[in-house]
Amino acid sequence: MKNPYDVLRAKEQELIKVRKEMDALRIAARLLGAEDKSAGEVCQPLTRVVEMP
């Protein structure tokens, strides 16, 4: 049986990694939105974030 503290620590590390990936995706989405606007296309901004438990 796994130590619950080790499992918790691993899950917390995974959560930190996912949050960093989400931040990177938000930055990329903003950059892509800026490129689309400069090309004449209208891009809908991300206005809603759904957090999962």
C-alpha positions in Angstrom: 0.0 0.0 0.0 1.2 3.5 -0.9 1.9 6.1 1.7 -0.9 8.6 1.6 1.5 11.5 2.1 3.6 10.4 -0.9 0.4 10.1 -3.1 -0.7 13.6 -1.9 2.7 15.1 -2.7 2.7 13.5 -6.2 -0.8 14.8 -6.9 0.2 18.3 -5.7 3.2 18.2 -8.0 0.9 17.2 -10.9 -1.4 20.0 -10.1 1.5 22.6 -10.1 2.5 21.2 -13.5 -1.0 21.5 -14.9 -1.4 25.0 -13.6 1.9 26.0 -15.4 0.6 24.4 -18.6 -2.7 26.3 -18.3 -0.8 29.6 -17.8 1.3 28.9 -20.9 -1.9 28.1 -22.9 -3.5 31.3 -21.8 -0.5 33.3 -23.0 -0.5 31.4 -26.3 -4.2 32.1 -26.7 -3.7 35.8 -26.1 -0.8 35.9 -28.6 -2.8 34.0 -31.2 -5.7 36.4 -30.6 -3.5 39.4 -31.2 -2.2 37.8 -34.4 -5.8 37.2 -35.6 -6.9 40.7 -34.9 -3.9 42.1 -36.8 -4.9 39.9 -39.8 -8.4 41.4 -39.8 -10.2 38.5 -38.1 -12.1 39.1 -34.9 -11.3 36.6 -32.2 -13.5 36.1 -29.2 -11.5 36.6 -26.0 -11.5 33.9 -23.3 -13.8 35.3 -20.7 -14.8 32.2 -18.7 -12.6 29.8 -16.8 -14.1 26.6 -15.5 -12.2 25.1 -12.6 -12.6 21.4 -12.0 -12.4 19.9 -8.6 
